[in-house]
């Protein structure tokens, strides 16, 4: 990996990470080194869950690349791919952690502040919660306007530092078989679907407003990719809406998110 050799030569950092990784309960853990808080992500295994295989089968059946699961690489290749994605976005001026080091066993990133999702979950003021969400949505739109995509744009993959949102976790960045519009459309869908729970008890739902603002800023090709998905999946979405009052949380969230997205698309003339 270019740009990391000088960091990999630091024996103290390597020794500290290797020591902590033996007892770490999670793949991602914090370390303090040189007076700074750093985050370490160790190499993972490829996802072989039945849900991933089912998602791929549905994408192929309906000829919808936008539904394909991300191509997760295992081990050193996965860490290198994530580091490369982060560097590309950093060069574009987007708020991402700095890549401190990358080896075949781990990736070290600078601290990006606190995770945004816990702050949203703890917020007592709904107006403040939706203000932060709107700012995260604006950041995602900025990412797209720069010609990039996230890959895992759920709200859990945003940070907050000095009151401003940032971007986290690019394990799902590799979206092979998709156009840029499909990658960005997938980002928007993941982001909006992940927000439904914050509107559950709202007297005046906010998700439609957020969806409309973000889809207005999307390219016509991206809106077309989302419309195509909704047309191909119309029968399944209709079933979700019909089952929503009786079904589990996932179905209710899908129905609510689709309603907001459909209303937002209806406001666009293209």
C-alpha positions in Angstrom: 0.0 0.0 0.0 1.5 3.3 -1.0 1.7 5.9 1.7 1.7 3.4 4.6 5.2 2.0 4.6 6.6 4.5 7.0 3.8 3.7 9.5 4.2 0.0 9.1 7.9 0.4 10.1 6.9 1.6 13.5 7.5 -1.4 15.7 5.9 0.0 18.8 2.5 0.6 17.1 2.7 -2.8 15.5 3.5 -4.5 18.8 0.7 -2.7 20.7 -1.9 -3.6 18.1 -0.8 -7.3 17.9 -0.9 -7.5 21.7 -4.4 -6.0 22.0 -5.8 -7.9 19.0 -5.2 -11.2 20.8 -7.7 -10.4 23.5 -10.0 -7.9 21.7 -13.7 -9.1 21.7 -14.5 -7.2 18.6 -13.0 -6.7 15.2 -12.9 -3.0 15.8 -11.3 -1.5 18.9 -9.6 1.7 20.1 -6.0 2.2 21.1 -4.1 5.2 22.5 -0.8 5.8 20.8 1.4 8.9 20.7 -1.2 10.8 22.7 -3.8 10.1 20.1 -6.9 7.8 20.1 -6.8 5.5 17.1 -9.1 2.8 15.8 -8.0 -0.6 14.7 -10.0 -2.9 12.4 -8.7 -6.4 12.1 -9.2 -8.6 9.0 -12.6 -10.2 8.5 -14.1 -13.2 6.8 -16.3 -13.1 3.7 -20.0 -13.1 4.3 -21.6 -16.4 3.4 -24.9 -15.9 5.2 -28.1 -17.3 3.6 -29.5 -13.8 3.6 -26.6 -12.6 1.4 -27.2 -15.5 -1.0 -30.9 -14.7 -1.1 -30.2 -11.1 -1.8 -28.0 -12.0 -4.7 -30.7 -14.4 -6.1 -33.4 -11.7 -5.9 -31.1 -9.2 -7.7 -30.5 -11.7 -10.5 -34.1 -12.8 -10.7 -35.4 -9.2 -11.1 -32.4 -8.1 -13.1 -31.7 -5.3 -10.6 -27.9 -4.8 -10.0 -28.8 -2.2 -7.4 -29.9 -5.0 -5.1 -26.6 -7.0 -5.4 -24.9 -7.4 -2.0 -21.5 -5.8 -1.7 -18.4 -7.8 -2.7 -16.7 -8.2 0.6 -13.1 -9.3 0.3 -11.5 -11.3 3.1 -8.3 -10.7 4.9 -5.6 -8.4 3.7 -7.4 -7.6 0.4 -10.5 -6.4 2.2 -8.5 -4.1 4.5 -6.5 -2.7 1.5 -9.7 -2.1 -0.5 -11.2 -0.2 2.5 -8.1 1.9 3.0 -8.0 2.8 -0.7 -11.6 3.9 -0.6 -11.0 6.1 2.4 -7.9 7.7 0.8 -9.9 8.4 -2.4 -12.6 10.2 -0.4 -10.1 12.1 1.7 -8.4 13.4 -1.4 -11.9 14.6 -2.6 -12.1 16.7 0.6 -14.7 14.6 2.3 -14.8 14.1 6.1 -13.4 10.6 6.6 -10.9 9.2 9.1 -7.2 9.3 8.1 -5.5 6.1 7.2 -2.6 5.7 9.7 -1.5 2.2 8.7 -2.6 -0.8 6.8 -1.1 -4.3 7.0 -2.3 -7.8 6.1 -3.8 -8.2 9.6 -5.2 -4.7 10.5 -6.2 -1.3 9.4 -5.5 1.7 11.7 -7.6 4.9 11.4 -7.6 8.2 13.1 -10.4 9.0 15.6 -13.4 10.6 13.8 -15.3 11.6 16.9 -18.4 9.9 18.3 -20.8 7.7 16.4 -23.8 9.7 15.3 -26.4 7.0 15.8 -26.1 6.8 19.7 -26.4 10.6 19.8 -29.6 10.4 17.8 -31.0 7.6 19.9 -30.3 9.6 23.1 -31.6 12.9 21.8 -34.7 14.1 23.8 -35.4 16.9 21.4 -36.9 15.6 18.1 -36.1 18.8 16.3 -32.4 18.5 17.2 -32.4 14.8 16.1 -33.8 15.6 12.7 -31.4 18.6 12.3 -28.5 16.2 12.7 -30.1 13.7 10.4 -30.6 16.4 7.7 -26.9 17.4 8.0 -25.9 13.8 7.6 -28.2 13.6 4.5 -26.6 16.8 3.1 -23.1 15.2 3.6 -24.2 12.1 1.6 -25.5 14.3 -1.2 -22.2 16.1 -1.2 -20.4 12.8 -1.5 -22.6 11.9 -4.5 -22.2 15.4 -6.1 -18.4 14.7 -6.0 -18.9 11.6 -8.1 -18.5 9.1 -5.3 -20.6 6.7 -3.2 -20.5 5.1 0.3 -21.7 1.6 -0.1 -23.0 1.3 3.4 -24.8 4.6 3.9 -27.0 3.6 6.9 -27.1 6.2 9.6 -25.0 3.9 11.8 -22.0 4.6 9.5 -21.9 8.4 10.2 -19.9 10.1 12.9 -20.1 13.5 14.7 -17.1 15.6 15.4 -17.2 19.3 16.5 -20.9 19.2 15.7 -20.4 18.1 12.1 -21.2 14.8 10.5 -18.5 12.5 9.0 -18.4 9.2 7.2 -17.4 5.8 8.6 -17.0 2.2 7.7 -16.3 1.5 4.0 -16.3 -2.3 4.1 -19.2 -2.3 1.7 -17.7 0.2 -0.8 -16.9 -2.4 -3.5 -20.2 -2.6 -5.4 -19.3 -4.4 -8.6 -21.8 -4.8 -11.4 -23.5 -1.4 -10.7 -23.4 1.9 -12.5 -22.5 5.0 -10.5 -26.2 5.9 -10.5 -27.2 2.5 -9.1 -24.5 2.8 -6.4 -25.7 6.2 -5.4 -29.4 5.1 -5.5 -28.5 2.2 -3.2 -26.9 4.7 -0.8 -30.1 6.8 -0.7 -32.3 3.8 -0.1 -30.1 2.5 2.7 -29.9 5.9 4.3 -33.7 6.6 4.2 -34.6 3.0 5.3 -32.4 3.4 8.3 -34.2 6.5 9.5 -37.8 5.1 9.6 -37.5 4.2 13.3 -37.1 7.9 14.3 -40.4 8.7 12.7 -42.4 5.9 14.4 -44.1 8.1 17.1 -44.0 11.4 15.3 -47.1 13.5 15.1 -45.7 15.1 12.0 -43.4 12.6 10.1 -40.1 14.1 9.0 -38.8 11.3 6.7 -40.8 12.6 3.7 -39.2 16.0 4.0 -35.7 14.4 4.2 -36.4 12.1 1.3 -37.7 14.9 -0.9 -34.7 17.1 -0.2 -32.2 14.3 -1.0 -33.9 13.1 -4.1 -34.1 16.6 -5.5 -30.3 16.8 -5.3 -29.8 13.3 -6.8 -28.9 13.1 -10.5 -31.7 12.1 -13.0 -30.0 8.8 -13.6 -30.0 8.1 -9.9 -33.7 8.8 -9.6 -34.3 6.7 -12.6 -32.4 3.8 -11.0 -34.7 4.1 -7.9 -37.8 4.3 -10.0 -36.8 1.2 -11.9 -36.3 -0.7 -8.7 -39.7 0.3 -7.4 -41.4 -0.7 -10.7 -39.8 -4.1 -10.8 -40.6 -4.6 -7.1 -44.0 -3.1 -7.2 -45.9 -6.3 -6.3 -43.6 -6.9 -3.3 -43.8 -3.3 -2.1 -47.6 -3.5 -2.4 -47.6 -6.7 -0.3 -45.4 -5.0 2.3 -47.8 -2.1 2.5 -50.8 -4.5 2.9 -49.0 -6.5 5.6 -47.5 -3.5 7.4 -50.2 -3.2 10.2 -49.8 -6.9 11.1 -46.1 -7.6 10.2 -42.9 -7.2 12.0 -40.7 -4.1 12.3 -38.7 -4.7 9.1 -41.8 -4.9 6.9 -43.3 -1.8 8.6 -40.1 0.2 8.1 -39.9 -0.9 4.4 -43.5 0.2 3.8 -43.0 3.6 5.5 -39.7 4.3 3.7 -41.1 3.3 0.3 -44.1 5.7 0.9 -41.7 8.6 1.6 -39.5 7.7 -1.4 -42.5 7.4 -3.7 -43.9 10.8 -2.6 -40.5 12.4 -3.1 -40.1 10.9 -6.6 -43.5 12.2 -7.6 -42.3 15.7 -7.0 -39.6 15.3 -9.6 -40.5 16.0 -13.2 -37.9 13.8 -14.9 
